[in-house]
Amino acid sequence: MLTVAVVLTYAALGTAIALNIWRLVRGPDATDRILALDTLTINVIGVVMLLGIAVGTKVYFEAALILAMMGFVGTVALSKYLLGGDIIE
Amino acid sequence: MSLWVEILVSLLLLVGGFFALVGSIGLARLPDSFTRMHAPTKATTLGVGSVVVALLVHGSATAGRPQLGELAISLFLFITAPVVAHVLSKAAFRALRTGSAAAPGDVGLADGKEPPPGAAVGAAEAATRAAGSTRP
């Protein structure tokens, strides 16, 4: 049962990542692209956690934590660049 | 691992996958920048948070003692999602005011017809120039 759930969640997250990439390529404004990148990072965190469940190790926990932090910092830096051209005021 | 733990982990995983998919469908389908910002910052955060809780339950059941390290990721995502939404909507609002983005509900961009960049700014400059030329 857990195997079926893991496969279904892989499929859902994979579809979500495909939709994010579609918005990243298509998105009319820069803010849409930044938002698509941020959502892509969050979905990839989900995939990494799911890989941790499927393989049964704790190794992927640190990778997910680092992805979360880098995604947040990158999104805020890109948005600040759009806001004023300066990242650190 | 007992049957009930397996049922709980499977349920959390399915809920997480569903909400992540809903958030990304909203990101792809909603009409303008501000509504698009609404879907991923809530639904996707809840979905991936649910996957993280599933991993927490699974890891605790496997190790035989509670392991709360995964809560750090979940907490971090929940704290940073509103910050990201706020900063991004500030950037989108500024782009809207300076005329370098499509107005909400403007479907002109959907079929590839982009307005000329800076059209509103150009019109404002032309108006200012016309007003200035009448001055002696």
Backbone of each chain as ProteinMPNN parsed JSONL, in Angstrom:
{"seq_chain_A": "MLTVAVVLTYAALGTAIALNIWRLVRGPDATDRILALDTLTINVIGVVMLLGIAVGTKVYFEAALILAMMGFVGTVALSKYLLGGDIIE", "coords_chain_A": {"N_chain_A": [[0.824, -1.205, 0.0], [1.921, 1.227, 0.814], [3.788, 1.477, -1.193], [2.191, 1.908, -3.447], [1.036, 4.37, -2.768], [3.339, 5.957, -2.691], [4.114, 5.863, -5.377], [1.91, 7.097, -6.603], [2.081, 9.652, -5.458], [4.54, 10.452, -6.46], [3.781, 10.682, -9.153], [1.903, 12.783, -9.003], [3.504, 14.902, -8.038], [5.34, 15.032, -10.104], [3.738, 15.819, -12.28], [3.023, 18.313, -11.269], [5.531, 19.588, -11.299], [6.004, 19.634, -14.039], [3.961, 21.386, -14.856], [4.85, 23.684, -13.545], [7.229, 24.191, -14.919], [6.205, 24.719, -17.396], [4.871, 27.148, -16.886], [7.094, 28.63, -16.205], [8.487, 28.822, -18.619], [6.568, 30.032, -20.226], [5.416, 32.202, -18.858], [4.18, 35.523, -18.687], [5.278, 37.787, -17.291], [8.159, 38.9, -15.359], [7.775, 38.433, -12.652], [6.029, 36.264, -12.642], [7.692, 34.276, -13.59], [9.605, 34.141, -11.555], [7.992, 33.304, -9.449], [7.222, 30.821, -10.46], [9.685, 29.511, -10.394], [10.121, 29.454, -7.625], [7.98, 27.845, -6.741], [8.669, 25.558, -8.084], [11.018, 24.868, -6.717], [9.924, 24.25, -4.193], [8.33, 22.045, -4.839], [10.313, 20.285, -5.655], [11.587, 19.876, -3.241], [9.585, 18.341, -2.031], [9.747, 16.049, -3.685], [12.31, 15.151, -3.043], [12.015, 14.528, -0.32], [10.178, 12.476, -0.606], [11.714, 10.632, -1.93], [13.401, 10.028, 0.154], [11.605, 8.607, 1.798], [11.015, 6.437, 0.107], [13.483, 5.179, -0.316], [14.404, 4.825, 2.238], [16.298, 6.054, 3.883], [17.98, 8.561, 5.936], [19.398, 10.45, 4.678], [18.556, 12.31, 2.855], [17.417, 14.378, 4.162], [18.967, 16.632, 4.931], [19.577, 17.645, 2.417], [17.058, 18.472, 1.545], [16.535, 20.472, 3.404], [18.534, 22.359, 2.801], [17.803, 22.974, 0.185], [15.347, 24.231, 0.698], [16.155, 26.547, 2.1], [17.893, 27.818, 0.226], [16.138, 28.228, -1.887], [14.313, 30.049, -0.79], [15.981, 32.278, -0.191], [16.94, 32.883, -2.741], [14.565, 33.545, -4.119], [13.707, 35.824, -2.689], [15.885, 37.518, -3.181], [15.778, 37.84, -5.997], [13.283, 39.099, -6.221], [13.753, 41.462, -4.792], [15.606, 42.577, -6.474], [14.003, 43.121, -8.7], [12.394, 45.003, -7.497], [13.944, 47.306, -6.806], [16.349, 47.308, -8.112], [18.428, 47.09, -6.422], [19.799, 44.623, -4.316], [20.652, 44.426, -1.676], [19.863, 46.906, 0.48]], "CA_chain_A": [[0.0, 0.0, 0.0], [2.818, 2.388, 0.847], [4.41, 1.595, -2.515], [1.214, 2.531, -4.353], [0.926, 5.779, -2.395], [4.574, 6.649, -3.107], [4.101, 6.023, -6.833], [0.906, 8.112, -6.94], [2.589, 10.974, -5.086], [5.546, 10.78, -7.483], [3.084, 11.127, -10.365], [1.312, 14.106, -8.755], [4.567, 15.907, -7.959], [5.918, 15.165, -11.436], [2.835, 16.667, -13.052], [3.145, 19.668, -10.739], [6.791, 20.163, -11.778], [5.829, 19.922, -15.464], [3.158, 22.614, -14.958], [5.697, 24.806, -13.138], [8.175, 24.493, -15.999], [5.412, 25.356, -18.446], [4.67, 28.55, -16.505], [8.408, 29.272, -16.228], [8.824, 29.143, -20.006], [5.52, 30.809, -20.851], [4.914, 33.285, -18.021], [4.396, 36.805, -19.37], [6.083, 38.757, -16.551], [9.279, 38.362, -14.581], [7.292, 37.926, -11.366], [5.486, 34.925, -12.862], [8.807, 33.328, -13.714], [10.19, 33.963, -10.22], [7.048, 32.488, -8.684], [7.304, 29.455, -10.972], [10.93, 28.931, -9.875], [9.945, 29.193, -6.202], [7.112, 26.675, -6.61], [9.472, 24.419, -8.539], [11.902, 24.478, -5.608], [9.138, 23.608, -3.132], [7.947, 20.715, -5.313], [11.503, 19.435, -5.649], [11.748, 19.456, -1.838], [8.663, 17.219, -1.847], [10.272, 14.856, -4.354], [13.471, 14.673, -2.283], [11.489, 13.868, 0.871], [9.553, 11.221, -1.045], [12.831, 9.722, -2.202], [13.829, 9.559, 1.467], [10.683, 7.559, 2.25], [11.078, 5.264, -0.765], [14.756, 4.47, -0.141], [14.468, 4.443, 3.638], [17.448, 6.626, 4.572], [17.806, 9.917, 6.44], [20.418, 11.279, 4.042], [17.972, 13.357, 2.029], [16.846, 15.434, 4.998], [19.795, 17.833, 4.836], [19.425, 18.191, 1.063], [15.78, 19.188, 1.483], [16.659, 21.699, 4.202], [19.339, 23.319, 2.055], [16.98, 23.434, -0.94], [14.353, 25.182, 1.207], [16.795, 27.829, 2.412], [18.388, 28.459, -0.983], [14.988, 28.678, -2.657], [13.775, 31.273, -0.174], [16.915, 33.396, -0.361], [16.968, 33.231, -4.16], [13.331, 34.228, -4.492], [13.699, 37.17, -2.121], [16.897, 38.318, -3.869], [15.274, 38.214, -7.324], [12.195, 40.067, -6.065], [14.342, 42.743, -4.413], [16.22, 43.127, -7.692], [12.916, 43.705, -9.489], [11.798, 46.147, -6.799], [14.683, 48.547, -6.869], [17.649, 47.17, -8.724], [19.376, 46.775, -5.369], [19.4, 43.459, -3.537], [20.837, 44.826, -0.286], [19.733, 48.364, 0.487]], "C_chain_A": [[0.864, 1.263, 0.0], [3.473, 2.592, -0.51], [3.476, 2.278, -3.501], [1.094, 4.015, -4.063], [2.149, 6.559, -2.847], [4.564, 6.878, -4.61], [3.095, 7.091, -7.252], [1.4, 9.518, -6.601], [3.707, 11.414, -6.023], [4.876, 11.332, -8.734], [2.518, 12.529, -10.176], [2.388, 15.175, -8.739], [5.233, 16.099, -9.321], [5.063, 16.025, -12.342], [2.931, 18.108, -12.595], [4.42, 20.325, -11.257], [6.699, 20.496, -13.265], [5.027, 21.206, -15.663], [3.976, 23.838, -14.568], [6.658, 25.186, -14.25], [7.446, 25.154, -17.166], [5.204, 26.834, -18.14], [5.995, 29.303, -16.533], [8.792, 29.666, -17.647], [7.849, 30.166, -20.555], [5.325, 32.173, -20.203], [5.188, 34.667, -18.545], [5.331, 37.752, -18.62], [7.232, 38.074, -15.832], [8.8, 37.801, -13.254], [6.69, 36.536, -11.517], [6.6, 33.894, -12.941], [9.445, 33.072, -12.354], [9.292, 33.067, -9.37], [7.084, 31.033, -9.141], [8.567, 28.769, -10.453], [10.786, 28.572, -8.398], [9.087, 27.945, -5.983], [7.833, 25.407, -7.048], [10.394, 23.926, -7.433], [11.125, 23.729, -4.529], [8.724, 22.196, -3.561], [9.131, 19.759, -5.328], [11.84, 18.988, -4.225], [10.836, 18.266, -1.539], [9.181, 15.945, -2.471], [11.448, 14.268, -3.576], [13.023, 13.959, -1.009], [10.884, 12.515, 0.528], [10.608, 10.174, -1.362], [13.375, 9.166, -0.892], [12.928, 8.463, 2.012], [10.888, 6.29, 1.438], [12.358, 4.476, -0.533], [14.929, 4.034, 1.313], [15.702, 4.951, 4.365], [17.106, 8.015, 5.08], [18.727, 10.899, 5.734], [19.787, 12.489, 3.363], [17.412, 14.512, 2.835], [17.643, 16.729, 4.879], [19.668, 18.474, 3.461], [18.137, 18.992, 0.954], [15.857, 20.489, 2.259], [17.434, 22.772, 3.44], [18.566, 23.849, 0.85], [15.958, 24.464, -0.483], [14.986, 26.537, 1.454], [17.255, 28.548, 1.15], [17.237, 28.969, -1.842], [14.418, 29.971, -2.116], [14.686, 32.459, -0.428], [16.959, 33.836, -1.821], [15.732, 33.987, -4.592], [13.308, 35.65, -3.969], [14.72, 38.053, -2.826], [16.41, 38.752, -5.244], [14.157, 39.245, -7.225], [12.736, 41.436, -5.676], [15.026, 43.391, -5.61], [15.153, 43.769, -8.572], [12.388, 44.971, -8.836], [12.613, 47.404, -6.981], [15.98, 48.481, -7.645], [18.741, 46.894, -7.711], [18.884, 45.548, -4.61], [19.531, 43.759, -2.058], [20.829, 46.347, -0.252], [20.671, 48.969, 1.517]], "O_chain_A": [[0.583, 2.229, -0.709], [3.693, 3.726, -0.938], [3.901, 3.12, -4.292], [1.052, 4.832, -4.983], [2.028, 7.686, -3.328], [4.954, 7.947, -5.08], [3.372, 7.896, -8.141], [1.17, 10.463, -7.357], [3.822, 12.596, -6.349], [5.333, 12.319, -9.31], [2.629, 13.371, -11.066], [2.225, 16.233, -9.347], [5.647, 17.209, -9.655], [5.578, 16.86, -13.085], [2.922, 19.027, -13.414], [4.399, 21.501, -11.62], [7.24, 21.507, -13.713], [5.357, 22.021, -16.524], [3.831, 24.903, -15.168], [6.882, 26.37, -14.5], [7.99, 26.029, -17.839], [5.342, 27.68, -19.024], [6.02, 30.491, -16.851], [9.364, 30.735, -17.856], [8.253, 31.078, -21.277], [5.099, 33.171, -20.886], [6.344, 34.979, -18.833], [6.11, 38.461, -19.258], [7.278, 36.85, -15.71], [9.343, 36.808, -12.769], [6.823, 35.708, -10.616], [6.472, 32.782, -12.428], [9.789, 31.936, -12.028], [9.774, 32.182, -8.662], [6.99, 30.117, -8.324], [8.535, 27.587, -10.11], [11.261, 27.524, -7.96], [9.413, 27.095, -5.155], [7.644, 24.334, -6.476], [10.542, 22.721, -7.229], [11.587, 22.713, -4.009], [8.758, 21.263, -2.758], [8.981, 18.569, -5.05], [12.316, 17.873, -4.015], [11.245, 17.306, -0.886], [9.077, 14.873, -1.875], [11.578, 13.049, -3.459], [13.573, 12.917, -0.651], [11.047, 11.539, 1.261], [10.423, 8.986, -1.1], [13.762, 8.0, -0.814], [13.407, 7.502, 2.614], [10.933, 5.193, 1.995], [12.339, 3.246, -0.548], [15.529, 2.995, 1.586], [16.12, 4.355, 5.358], [16.079, 8.585, 4.711], [18.83, 12.055, 6.143], [20.392, 13.559, 3.296], [16.98, 15.516, 2.268], [17.062, 17.805, 4.742], [19.652, 19.699, 3.343], [18.116, 20.063, 0.348], [15.307, 21.503, 1.828], [17.049, 23.941, 3.429], [18.656, 25.033, 0.526], [15.718, 25.453, -1.175], [14.429, 27.564, 1.068], [17.036, 29.751, 1.009], [17.348, 30.028, -2.459], [14.08, 30.88, -2.874], [14.224, 33.525, -0.833], [17.01, 35.033, -2.107], [15.824, 34.958, -5.342], [12.941, 36.579, -4.69], [14.449, 39.233, -3.05], [16.601, 39.906, -5.628], [14.083, 40.161, -8.044], [12.25, 42.457, -6.16], [15.024, 44.615, -5.743], [15.375, 44.844, -9.13], [11.981, 45.907, -9.524], [12.059, 48.462, -7.277], [16.647, 49.501, -7.819], [19.851, 46.51, -8.078], [17.699, 45.44, -4.296], [18.657, 43.407, -1.265], [21.671, 46.998, -0.87], [20.71, 50.189, 1.676]]}, "seq_chain_B": "MSLWVEILVSLLLLVGGFFALVGSIGLARLPDSFTRMHAPTKATTLGVGSVVVALLVHGSATAGRPQLGELAISLFLFITAPVVAHVLSKAAFRALRTGSAAAPGDVGLADGKEPPPGAAVGAAEAATRAAGSTRP", "coords_chain_B": {"N_chain_B": [[6.986, -2.191, 10.707], [3.823, -1.099, 11.569], [0.422, -1.767, 10.465], [-1.291, 0.404, 10.761], [0.359, 2.634, 10.891], [1.361, 2.539, 8.347], [-0.933, 3.053, 6.863], [-1.483, 5.663, 7.74], [0.815, 7.058, 6.838], [0.553, 6.687, 4.08], [-1.864, 8.007, 3.578], [-1.195, 10.652, 4.305], [0.762, 11.142, 2.387], [-0.732, 10.982, 0.002], [-2.548, 13.097, 0.35], [-0.718, 15.2, 0.438], [0.47, 15.083, -2.154], [-1.801, 15.621, -3.678], [-2.463, 18.284, -2.904], [-0.16, 19.678, -3.656], [-0.283, 19.323, -6.393], [-2.673, 20.684, -6.948], [-1.947, 23.32, -6.288], [-0.012, 23.807, -8.272], [-1.496, 23.521, -10.6], [-3.149, 25.707, -10.277], [-1.202, 27.716, -10.495], [-0.59, 27.434, -13.178], [-3.009, 27.886, -14.49], [-4.529, 30.132, -13.636], [-5.722, 33.543, -14.237], [-4.23, 36.1, -14.013], [-1.266, 37.869, -12.738], [-1.518, 38.353, -9.95], [-3.535, 36.684, -8.961], [-2.359, 34.301, -9.677], [-0.277, 34.301, -7.898], [-1.528, 33.563, -5.638], [-2.236, 30.813, -5.534], [0.107, 28.882, -5.454], [1.496, 29.675, -3.154], [-0.042, 28.936, -1.021], [-1.482, 26.404, -1.378], [0.536, 24.673, -2.386], [2.457, 24.879, -0.395], [1.11, 23.752, 1.798], [0.775, 21.162, 0.759], [3.426, 20.148, 0.396], [4.269, 20.413, 3.01], [2.665, 18.465, 4.164], [3.733, 16.151, 2.999], [6.215, 16.244, 4.217], [5.486, 15.818, 6.903], [4.57, 13.216, 6.629], [6.993, 11.919, 6.09], [8.173, 12.358, 8.555], [6.54, 10.835, 10.308], [6.99, 8.309, 9.225], [9.777, 8.028, 9.546], [9.975, 8.148, 12.348], [8.523, 5.872, 13.071], [10.09, 3.906, 11.932], [12.544, 4.198, 13.24], [11.791, 3.851, 15.844], [11.676, 5.746, 17.817], [10.628, 9.141, 18.542], [11.34, 11.415, 15.932], [12.055, 14.568, 15.316], [13.265, 16.226, 13.503], [12.507, 16.736, 10.893], [10.443, 18.487, 11.13], [11.58, 20.975, 11.075], [11.971, 21.685, 8.385], [9.328, 21.808, 7.493], [8.296, 23.832, 9.14], [9.948, 25.932, 8.36], [9.152, 26.255, 5.681], [6.486, 27.029, 6.079], [6.835, 29.44, 7.396], [8.264, 31.016, 5.573], [6.662, 31.217, 3.304], [4.531, 33.276, 3.36], [6.211, 35.536, 3.407], [7.575, 35.397, 0.97], [5.371, 35.63, -0.754], [4.522, 38.214, -0.147], [6.747, 39.861, -0.851], [6.978, 39.258, -3.551], [4.482, 40.101, -4.524], [4.69, 42.788, -4.043], [6.696, 43.427, -5.888], [5.356, 42.765, -8.257], [3.26, 44.585, -8.192], [4.617, 46.987, -8.373], [5.706, 46.722, -10.933], [3.355, 46.756, -12.331], [2.437, 49.376, -11.856], [4.421, 50.955, -13.015], [3.966, 50.363, -15.585], [5.169, 48.274, -16.975], [4.083, 45.809, -17.087], [1.359, 43.523, -17.679], [-2.014, 44.541, -17.129], [-4.203, 43.418, -14.45], [-6.44, 40.91, -15.462], [-6.054, 41.461, -18.088], [-6.105, 40.033, -21.096], [-4.569, 40.139, -23.25], [-1.96, 39.278, -23.392], [-2.169, 36.591, -23.382], [-2.544, 35.416, -25.855], [-0.222, 35.945, -27.141], [0.056, 38.538, -28.082], [1.878, 41.051, -27.341], [1.865, 44.14, -25.571], [3.564, 47.185, -26.563], [6.689, 47.628, -24.938], [6.751, 49.576, -21.999], [4.674, 51.331, -22.711], [2.777, 52.862, -21.351], [4.433, 54.523, -19.848], [5.711, 55.907, -21.872], [3.572, 57.339, -22.974], [2.954, 59.001, -20.833], [5.273, 60.509, -20.682], [5.167, 61.817, -23.145], [2.929, 63.404, -22.752], [3.832, 65.064, -20.719], [5.838, 66.36, -22.081], [4.402, 67.719, -24.052], [2.931, 69.466, -22.456], [4.988, 70.988, -21.441], [5.964, 72.274, -23.689], [4.135, 74.217, -24.307], [4.605, 76.109, -22.545], [6.035, 79.347, -22.138]], "CA_chain_B": [[6.053, -1.063, 10.698], [2.476, -1.655, 11.681], [-0.488, -1.432, 9.364], [-1.882, 1.731, 10.942], [1.372, 3.617, 10.512], [1.446, 2.551, 6.889], [-2.129, 3.75, 6.376], [-1.327, 7.094, 8.031], [1.829, 7.626, 5.945], [0.003, 6.71, 2.721], [-2.872, 9.06, 3.515], [-0.502, 11.942, 4.309], [1.432, 11.292, 1.09], [-1.722, 11.259, -1.042], [-3.03, 14.468, 0.568], [0.362, 16.101, 0.039], [0.57, 15.107, -3.608], [-2.988, 16.287, -4.214], [-2.418, 19.741, -2.723], [0.918, 20.216, -4.489], [-0.788, 19.352, -7.77], [-3.667, 21.758, -7.043], [-1.228, 24.585, -6.329], [0.66, 24.012, -9.552], [-2.532, 23.753, -11.604], [-3.527, 27.103, -10.11], [-0.137, 28.542, -11.064], [-0.608, 27.366, -14.635], [-4.292, 28.165, -15.113], [-5.206, 31.35, -13.217], [-5.595, 34.493, -15.336], [-3.224, 37.171, -13.96], [-0.129, 37.69, -11.83], [-1.848, 38.385, -8.524], [-4.232, 35.435, -8.623], [-1.389, 33.212, -9.787], [0.527, 34.281, -6.681], [-2.343, 33.041, -4.542], [-2.341, 29.349, -5.47], [1.247, 28.075, -5.0], [2.002, 30.021, -1.826], [-0.842, 28.286, 0.023], [-1.761, 24.984, -1.593], [1.768, 23.893, -2.518], [3.106, 24.834, 0.915], [0.399, 22.743, 2.593], [1.036, 19.838, 0.207], [4.777, 19.68, 0.715], [4.278, 20.235, 4.46], [2.056, 17.165, 4.457], [4.731, 15.127, 2.651], [7.245, 16.295, 5.262], [4.932, 15.151, 8.087], [4.575, 11.786, 6.32], [8.358, 11.431, 6.308], [8.411, 12.387, 10.012], [5.876, 9.668, 10.897], [7.684, 7.122, 8.724], [11.088, 7.926, 10.185], [9.793, 7.844, 13.761], [8.092, 4.481, 13.205], [11.204, 3.031, 11.57], [13.606, 4.26, 14.246], [11.269, 3.44, 17.13], [11.574, 6.88, 18.744], [10.224, 10.323, 17.77], [12.398, 12.185, 15.272], [11.345, 15.792, 14.964], [14.093, 17.1, 12.677], [11.813, 17.119, 9.657], [9.554, 19.627, 11.395], [12.297, 22.208, 10.742], [11.681, 22.02, 6.99], [7.915, 22.184, 7.416], [8.168, 25.129, 9.803], [10.625, 26.907, 7.516], [8.292, 26.527, 4.53], [5.298, 27.757, 6.512], [7.192, 30.805, 7.768], [8.763, 31.803, 4.447], [5.682, 31.374, 2.215], [3.95, 34.624, 3.317], [7.245, 36.53, 3.093], [7.772, 35.323, -0.478], [4.18, 36.165, -1.416], [4.493, 39.658, 0.047], [7.794, 40.524, -1.636], [6.67, 39.087, -4.973], [3.354, 40.934, -4.927], [5.207, 44.15, -4.109], [7.388, 43.569, -7.177], [4.367, 42.743, -9.337], [2.499, 45.839, -8.135], [5.479, 48.045, -8.898], [5.766, 46.545, -12.385], [2.057, 47.179, -12.866], [2.325, 50.835, -11.791], [5.326, 51.583, -13.967], [3.502, 50.067, -16.932], [5.964, 47.261, -17.66], [3.426, 44.518, -16.976], [-0.037, 43.53, -18.089], [-2.961, 44.811, -16.058], [-4.988, 42.239, -14.083], [-7.561, 40.667, -16.357], [-5.675, 41.747, -19.462], [-5.85, 38.742, -21.729], [-3.829, 40.367, -24.483], [-0.708, 38.535, -23.396], [-2.394, 35.154, -23.427], [-2.402, 34.886, -27.205], [1.053, 36.315, -27.723], [0.115, 39.919, -28.542], [2.415, 41.851, -26.241], [1.871, 45.569, -25.802], [4.941, 47.672, -26.633], [7.209, 47.826, -23.584], [6.78, 50.952, -21.524], [3.721, 52.15, -23.46], [2.167, 53.848, -20.451], [5.464, 55.486, -19.496], [5.928, 56.736, -23.043], [2.446, 58.262, -23.097], [3.077, 60.01, -19.774], [6.372, 61.413, -21.059], [4.712, 62.661, -24.239], [2.002, 64.401, -22.188], [4.639, 66.041, -20.003], [6.567, 67.17, -23.069], [3.433, 68.618, -24.692], [2.601, 70.523, -21.507], [6.138, 71.843, -21.289], [6.23, 73.075, -24.883], [3.241, 75.352, -24.381], [5.09, 77.138, -21.626], [6.954, 80.262, -22.825]], "C_chain_B": [[4.627, -1.601, 10.659], [1.586, -1.141, 10.555], [-1.026, -0.011, 9.496], [-0.9, 2.827, 10.582], [1.456, 3.717, 8.995], [0.25, 3.281, 6.274], [-1.981, 5.251, 6.575], [-0.333, 7.745, 7.071], [1.287, 7.717, 4.526], [-1.007, 7.826, 2.559], [-2.212, 10.438, 3.456], [0.179, 12.193, 2.965], [0.425, 11.649, 0.012], [-2.28, 12.674, -0.9], [-1.978, 15.48, 0.106], [0.498, 16.211, -1.461], [-0.594, 15.834, -4.243], [-2.864, 17.802, -4.091], [-1.29, 20.371, -3.53], [0.458, 20.32, -5.939], [-1.8, 20.475, -7.949], [-2.988, 23.127, -7.117], [-0.586, 24.842, -7.674], [-0.328, 24.178, -10.688], [-3.009, 25.197, -11.515], [-2.484, 28.035, -10.691], [-0.205, 28.549, -12.585], [-1.891, 27.938, -15.226], [-4.876, 29.539, -14.788], [-4.835, 32.522, -14.126], [-4.49, 35.533, -15.197], [-2.25, 36.952, -12.811], [-0.561, 37.538, -10.377], [-2.643, 37.161, -8.106], [-3.297, 34.249, -8.736], [-0.517, 33.122, -8.548], [-0.205, 33.59, -5.541], [-2.215, 31.522, -4.41], [-1.096, 28.651, -4.918], [1.677, 28.394, -3.576], [1.161, 29.388, -0.725], [-0.953, 26.787, -0.204], [-0.476, 24.167, -1.659], [2.498, 23.795, -1.183], [2.445, 23.779, 1.806], [0.721, 21.332, 2.096], [2.401, 19.311, 0.59], [4.952, 19.547, 2.222], [3.695, 18.894, 4.862], [3.011, 16.022, 4.118], [5.823, 15.06, 3.717], [6.757, 15.6, 6.53], [4.869, 13.639, 7.866], [5.959, 11.189, 6.545], [8.684, 11.378, 7.794], [7.804, 11.151, 10.673], [6.608, 8.392, 10.497], [9.022, 6.928, 9.413], [10.978, 7.567, 11.651], [9.392, 6.387, 13.96], [9.229, 3.518, 12.881], [12.253, 3.002, 12.672], [13.115, 3.839, 15.625], [11.221, 4.544, 18.169], [11.24, 8.12, 17.92], [11.417, 11.085, 17.214], [11.77, 13.432, 14.693], [12.165, 16.717, 14.074], [13.388, 17.584, 11.433], [10.877, 18.294, 9.871], [10.231, 20.942, 11.049], [11.984, 22.637, 9.311], [10.258, 22.534, 6.859], [7.703, 23.59, 7.991], [8.783, 26.229, 8.934], [9.754, 27.264, 6.308], [7.086, 27.361, 4.94], [5.636, 29.195, 6.867], [7.552, 31.621, 6.528], [7.722, 32.014, 3.356], [5.012, 32.754, 2.216], [4.964, 35.706, 2.967], [7.47, 36.571, 1.579], [6.59, 35.935, -1.209], [4.147, 37.684, -1.312], [5.508, 40.365, -0.839], [7.485, 40.428, -3.131], [5.491, 39.96, -5.392], [3.745, 42.403, -4.919], [5.893, 44.398, -5.454], [6.392, 43.608, -8.324], [3.572, 44.039, -9.366], [3.322, 46.993, -8.686], [5.585, 47.947, -10.416], [4.463, 46.99, -13.036], [1.96, 48.694, -12.916], [3.231, 51.51, -12.8], [4.999, 51.187, -15.398], [4.314, 49.03, -17.674], [5.342, 45.88, -17.548], [1.988, 44.655, -17.429], [-0.926, 43.819, -16.89], [-3.692, 43.523, -15.694], [-6.197, 42.102, -14.989], [-7.256, 40.98, -17.8], [-5.294, 40.442, -20.139], [-5.052, 38.918, -23.008], [-2.547, 39.558, -24.564], [-0.929, 37.054, -23.633], [-2.228, 34.607, -24.837], [-1.195, 35.492, -27.919], [1.143, 37.735, -28.228], [0.607, 40.781, -27.399], [2.256, 43.326, -26.57], [3.308, 46.053, -25.886], [5.456, 47.97, -25.237], [7.235, 49.294, -23.219], [5.814, 51.859, -22.249], [3.138, 53.236, -22.581], [3.178, 54.93, -20.09], [5.69, 56.446, -20.664], [4.818, 57.763, -23.215], [2.557, 59.376, -22.062], [4.171, 61.011, -20.128], [5.939, 62.359, -22.169], [3.782, 63.758, -23.735], [2.797, 65.49, -21.484], [5.344, 66.972, -20.996], [5.628, 68.169, -23.747], [3.085, 69.778, -23.767], [3.76, 71.498, -21.378], [6.341, 72.755, -22.486], [5.297, 74.275, -24.987], [3.694, 76.488, -23.475], [6.069, 78.077, -22.351], [8.389, 80.136, -22.353]], "O_chain_B": [[4.28, -2.442, 9.83], [1.939, -0.227, 9.811], [-1.2, 0.695, 8.503], [-1.294, 3.849, 10.02], [1.599, 4.8, 8.428], [0.39, 4.023, 5.302], [-2.315, 6.031, 5.683], [-0.583, 8.832, 6.55], [1.526, 8.707, 3.835], [-1.022, 8.516, 1.54], [-2.612, 11.291, 2.662], [0.176, 13.317, 2.463], [0.689, 12.525, -0.812], [-2.466, 13.374, -1.895], [-2.3, 16.483, -0.53], [0.627, 17.314, -1.993], [-0.425, 16.571, -5.214], [-3.127, 18.529, -5.049], [-1.443, 21.482, -4.038], [0.773, 21.289, -6.63], [-1.799, 21.149, -8.979], [-3.391, 23.986, -7.9], [-0.608, 25.968, -8.169], [-0.047, 24.896, -11.648], [-3.246, 25.843, -12.535], [-2.829, 29.038, -11.316], [0.093, 29.565, -13.213], [-1.873, 28.432, -16.354], [-5.649, 30.071, -15.585], [-3.761, 32.516, -14.728], [-3.844, 35.838, -16.199], [-2.372, 36.009, -12.028], [-0.033, 36.692, -9.654], [-2.448, 36.648, -7.004], [-3.42, 33.288, -7.977], [-0.065, 32.041, -8.17], [0.413, 33.095, -4.599], [-2.099, 31.003, -3.299], [-1.23, 27.874, -3.973], [2.163, 27.518, -2.86], [1.619, 29.312, 0.415], [-0.572, 25.99, 0.654], [-0.394, 23.093, -1.063], [3.087, 22.761, -0.867], [3.128, 23.011, 2.482], [0.916, 20.417, 2.896], [2.534, 18.177, 1.05], [5.692, 18.677, 2.682], [4.18, 18.258, 5.798], [3.094, 15.04, 4.855], [6.296, 13.982, 4.077], [7.518, 14.872, 7.168], [5.086, 12.865, 8.799], [6.095, 10.104, 7.11], [9.383, 10.473, 8.25], [8.449, 10.495, 11.491], [6.822, 7.503, 11.322], [9.37, 5.818, 9.817], [11.775, 6.781, 12.161], [9.856, 5.734, 14.895], [9.327, 2.445, 13.474], [12.79, 1.946, 13.008], [13.923, 3.502, 16.49], [10.772, 4.312, 19.291], [11.532, 8.159, 16.725], [12.38, 11.365, 17.927], [11.042, 13.372, 13.702], [11.802, 17.88, 13.903], [13.627, 18.697, 10.964], [10.547, 19.014, 8.929], [9.552, 21.927, 10.759], [11.757, 23.819, 9.052], [10.002, 23.548, 6.211], [7.017, 24.422, 7.397], [8.216, 27.312, 8.789], [9.632, 28.436, 5.953], [6.704, 28.294, 4.233], [4.812, 30.087, 6.664], [7.186, 32.793, 6.435], [7.885, 32.922, 2.541], [4.927, 33.368, 1.152], [4.622, 36.686, 2.305], [7.544, 37.645, 0.983], [6.772, 36.676, -2.175], [3.787, 38.368, -2.27], [5.181, 41.349, -1.503], [7.696, 41.38, -3.882], [5.493, 40.505, -6.495], [3.202, 43.19, -5.694], [5.698, 45.44, -6.079], [6.554, 44.389, -9.262], [3.244, 44.542, -10.44], [2.8, 47.867, -9.377], [5.558, 48.963, -11.11], [4.459, 47.529, -14.143], [1.463, 49.251, -13.895], [2.86, 52.528, -13.383], [5.675, 51.622, -16.329], [4.174, 48.904, -18.891], [5.986, 44.882, -17.873], [1.463, 45.762, -17.549], [-0.632, 43.397, -15.772], [-3.8, 42.623, -16.527], [-6.898, 43.08, -15.25], [-8.111, 40.787, -18.664], [-4.286, 39.823, -19.798], [-4.873, 37.966, -23.769], [-2.096, 39.194, -25.649], [-0.012, 36.336, -24.031], [-1.817, 33.46, -25.009], [-1.151, 35.546, -29.148], [2.183, 38.13, -28.755], [-0.191, 41.2, -26.561], [2.482, 43.735, -27.709], [4.2, 45.404, -25.339], [4.716, 48.521, -24.421], [7.669, 50.144, -23.996], [6.091, 53.049, -22.399], [3.014, 54.387, -22.998], [2.835, 56.111, -20.029], [5.842, 57.651, -20.465], [5.079, 58.916, -23.559], [2.294, 60.541, -22.359], [4.02, 62.212, -19.905], [6.281, 63.542, -22.161], [3.827, 64.892, -24.212], [2.498, 66.677, -21.615], [5.438, 68.182, -20.79], [6.0, 69.318, -23.988], [2.956, 70.92, -24.207], [3.547, 72.7, -21.224], [6.828, 73.876, -22.339], [5.615, 75.247, -25.671], [3.259, 77.633, -23.594], [6.88, 77.587, -23.137], [9.265, 80.845, -22.847]]}, "name": "protein", "num_of_chains": 2, "seq": "MLTVAVVLTYAALGTAIALNIWRLVRGPDATDRILALDTLTINVIGVVMLLGIAVGTKVYFEAALILAMMGFVGTVALSKYLLGGDIIEMSLWVEILVSLLLLVGGFFALVGSIGLARLPDSFTRMHAPTKATTLGVGSVVVALLVHGSATAGRPQLGELAISLFLFITAPVVAHVLSKAAFRALRTGSAAAPGDVGLADGKEPPPGAAVGAAEAATRAAGSTRP"}
